[in-house]
Amino acid sequence: MQRSTDTNRIHLIRIPHDFELKGTKTIIRKEGYKLIIEPVKKRA
């Protein structure tokens, strides 16, 4: 379980190195109470 920090309405969450995503951009979305973080797929 990770602890989040609330700084001026911005939430910072440290993601363990084991969960590193490829690429430099991500999509963040909510599904109910879950926060889903996915890498942006490169266009072919």
C-alpha positions as CSV (number, residue, x, y, z in Angstrom):
1,M,0.0,0.0,0.0
2,Q,1.4,3.4,-1.0
3,R,0.9,6.6,0.9
4,S,-0.1,9.7,-1.1
5,T,0.8,13.3,-0.4
6,D,-1.7,16.1,-1.1
7,T,0.1,19.3,-2.1
8,N,-2.2,22.1,-3.2
9,R,-4.8,19.7,-4.6
10,I,-2.2,17.7,-6.5
11,H,-1.8,14.1,-5.4
12,L,1.6,12.6,-5.6
13,I,2.0,8.8,-5.5
14,R,5.3,7.0,-5.6
15,I,5.1,4.0,-7.9
16,P,7.5,1.1,-7.2
17,H,10.2,0.5,-9.7
18,D,8.8,-3.0,-10.5
19,F,5.7,-1.2,-12.0
20,E,7.7,1.1,-14.3
21,L,5.8,1.7,-17.6
22,K,7.4,1.9,-21.0
23,G,7.3,5.2,-22.9
24,T,7.0,8.8,-21.6
25,K,3.2,9.4,-21.6
26,T,0.4,7.8,-19.6
27,I,-3.4,7.9,-19.5
28,I,-5.0,8.1,-16.1
29,R,-8.7,7.2,-15.6
30,K,-11.1,6.1,-12.9
31,E,-13.2,3.0,-12.8
32,G,-15.4,3.2,-9.7
33,Y,-12.9,3.5,-6.8
34,K,-10.0,2.3,-8.9
35,L,-7.4,4.6,-10.5
36,I,-6.0,3.0,-13.7
37,I,-2.7,4.2,-15.1
38,E,-1.8,3.0,-18.6
39,P,1.0,3.8,-21.1
40,V,0.0,5.6,-24.3
41,K,0.4,3.3,-27.2
42,K,2.5,4.5,-30.1
43,R,0.8,5.0,-33.4
44,A,1.8,2.6,-36.2
